[in-house]
Amino acid sequence: MSTHMIRYTVAPDQVAHNEELLRTLFAELAELRPDGLRYEAFKLADGVSFIHLVSHDKPGHGPVPHLHALKAFHTGLHERCDQRPARTELTGFGTYHPLDA
């Protein structure tokens, strides 16, 4: 399993647009339900920084690069950002999901 964290900061006037693009991405993911993928996105308390956590069991970037909504999200991303995306590979030590029980 491969897990990555992507962190970036958008310009204040781009927050609503970024959120709408993320809603569209998650709607497409919900429709297609790609196997072996876990994708989460968070907005930080500063209101302009975002973190995505992406885990998948396929080599490379996994099953999401072909998604139309992801391509739309990437279009103009660097122009929306005050701080460009930084991808970090993560090594997991465990997961606890009490609501899954």
Secondary structure, DSSP 4 states (H G I P E B T S, - for coil): -EEEEEEEEE-GGGHHHHHHHHHHHHHHHHHH--TTEEEEEEE-TTSSEEEEEEEESSSTTTT-TT-HHHHHHHTTHHHHEEEEEEEEEE-------GGG-
